[in-house]
Amino acid sequence: MSVDRKAWEEKVRKYTAPFARYGDIYAANASFLADIETRWYVNSDGSEIEVSRPIYYLYLTAQMKADDGMDLPRYESFYSPMRGGCPLTRRC
């Protein structure tokens, strides 16, 4: 599997840039994962089917504290089976 690492680094920087605008955020993280998922289908007749497909995940997290000291975590995750990541950006 090949991934355009530089393009995804730029996308992750773009997605996390708004974090810098909020001084109340004390922790933030962004992770991108690309993998190949393989599934096997076997039935009682002995037939077997193997299906492999790429999967792409983008995870964003941020944490801040409320005025009363309560932690306010925020987690977002996005999944796409498409190489271009169209569902990740929601702009096709």
JONORKA-V111257 format. One record per backbone hydrogen bond with DSSP energy under -1.0 kcal/mol. CO is the residue of the C=O (numbers start at 1). NH is the residue of the N-H. If there is no record, write none. Layout:
CO&NH + CO&NH
This chain:
3&5 + 4&8 + 5&9 + 6&10 + 7&11 + 8&12 + 9&13 + 10&14 + 11&15 + 12&16 + 13&17 + 16&19 + 17&20 + 18&21 + 19&22 + 22&25 + 27&63 + 29&61 + 31&59 + 33&57 + 35&55 + 37&53 + 39&51 + 41&49 + 43&46 + 47&43 + 49&41 + 51&39 + 53&37 + 55&35 + 56&80 + 57&33 + 58&78 + 59&31 + 60&76 + 61&29 + 62&74 + 63&26 + 63&27 + 64&72 + 66&69 + 70&66 + 72&64 + 74&62 + 76&60 + 78&58 + 80&56 + 85&88 + 85&89 + 86&90
